[in-house]
Amino acid sequence: MGYIVKALDRNIYHAGDTDFIPEMHDLGKIDIVFLPVGGTFTMGVCDAIRAINSIEPKIFIPMHFSNVDINRFKGAVANKPNIRVKLLQIGETIIL
């Protein structure tokens, strides 16, 4: 189950623990997206890249990625300068 939170003129999509689903094409304007990319019970790198390309957020924040080469995402969105990959360290916070 995913959630779209609308606050302060921003749309934030938290995908929860899911795989890529076609409905992600229809989310509308999303500024920040949190996607699970670990590949165990969630989407793997290839599906996460498909989701990022479908959603086209301003900021992509991966979750559950301890066994994933996060640089693959940076390479996958390199030709889309409007999408930034933000990698959070364990315990790090981000002000949205």
N, C-alpha and C positions, 0 to 999 in steps of 0.2 A: 504494500500500500504506500503510495506516495502522497505528498502534500505540496500544494502551492500556497505560499504565504505572501500576502500582499501587504507591504508596509513601507511608509515613507517613499512612495512613488517607485518602489522596487518590487519585482516579482521573484521570489526565491522558491526553487523547486527542490525538495528533498525527496529523492526517489525511494528511500527506504531500502530494504533488501529485495532487489528485484532483478529481472533480466531486462534486456531491451524489448519493448513492446511497441507495436505500430502506433498506438495512441500517443506516443511521445512526439510524433509529427504534428499533432494538433494542440499542443500545450499553449500556443500563443507566445507572446513576448516573455522571455525568461531572462532575467539579468544574471542570476547566480544559480548554478545547479550543483547539487551534491549527488554524486553517483557512486554506488558500490562497484568496485572493479576487481575484487579478489578472485573471482572465478569459481569459488566454492559456494554453491547455493545463491550466487549472484552473477551478474554479467562479467564476462572476461574482458580482456583488452579490446578485442575486435568488436564486440557488441557495444562496449562503452564508447568507442570511437564512432560507431554508427549513431549512437544516442546523441553524442556531442554534435555531430554533423546535422542531425535532425533538429535538435533543439536550438542550436547556435546561441548559446548564452554569452554574456560578456565575460563571466568568470566561471571556470569549471574547477570544483574542489573534489578530488577523489577521496573515497572512503574505503576501508577494508582492503588495503593494497599492500600489506606487508610482504607478500611474495610476488609482487609485480614490478617490472621495470617501468617506472613512472616516466622515463624519458621518451618512451614510445608515444605517449600522449602529446608531449611537446612537439615531437616530430610530425605527428598526425595533424596537428592544427597549425603548423608553421606557416602554411599558405593562407591562413585565416587570421590576419593580425588583429581582428576585433575580438578574438577569443583568447583569454589569458588563463593559463593553468596555474592554480595556486595550491601548492603542496604544504599542508599543515603538518607540523611535527607533533608527536604525542604530547598532549597537555597544552599545546599552543591554542590561543584563541584568536578569533578574527572579529572585528567590528564591522557589521554589515550596514 
